[in-house]
């Protein structure tokens, strides 16, 4: 059965861009007679807040959306992500990276082509790694593209289907050796979302164009973990009068603010093309 989802992080209040994405996914599920799933991506305990999560439910209900219950909260399913991480580790696909973010940035900048390169690393010698672990130094688990390529026999046959682009050759090497877990945040976005989509039976991932590049890495993780491959749709991004896309970090006007100044849900839906 067709199933799609809207998966916000409770790190701020929703804005028009979120409304457009949620409505796009919900309408796709309605048209297909399928499932619309709401997922709360709250693994970043340093930034997520209960009040923002409560506001998500309030805003989506105001828009007239309905979703399956119970809602999956990532923070309640850390064992699922740890199981996937342990499997990747057992397959020799991960390595501990002790570099700080500053050191990683410096390594990228010093690469032959400068800052256009991505980070590629390798496991430390066993004795040095043991010394650092004994000293309690923090580290991140990174996915080794070299090891992943060996396991799959290269990335040449790795593809994904996007409703707008057709069959796309996946190029996970564009992201470098991505972080899949770290001490301060725990499991990283790429792994959590890939596991969740599989466990929730998501057949169609509908999300903004800004996440198109993330699909390359997530498709690799699906292949490595033997997970089903959904179809993708990356919709256009809404922009404000200044031409910039709506974003939390730019303090885009929130749905709460629109509601408080008298805009109705029907008016917003019409503005967004869902009348």
ABEGO torsion letter per residue (X at the ends): XBBBBBBBBBAEBBBAAAAAAAAAAAAAAAAAGBBBBBBBBAABAAABBAAAAAAAAAAAAAAGBBBBOBBBBAAAAAAAAAAAAAAAAAAGABBBBABBAAAAAAAAAABAAEAABBBBBBBBBAAAAAAAAAAGBBBBBBBBAAAAAAAAGEAAABBBBBAAAEBBBBBAAAAEBBBABBAAAEBBAAAAAAAAAAAAGBABBBBBAAAAAAAAAAAAAAAAAGBBBBBBBBBBBBBBAAGBBBBAAAGBBBAAAAAAAGBBAAAAAAAAGAX
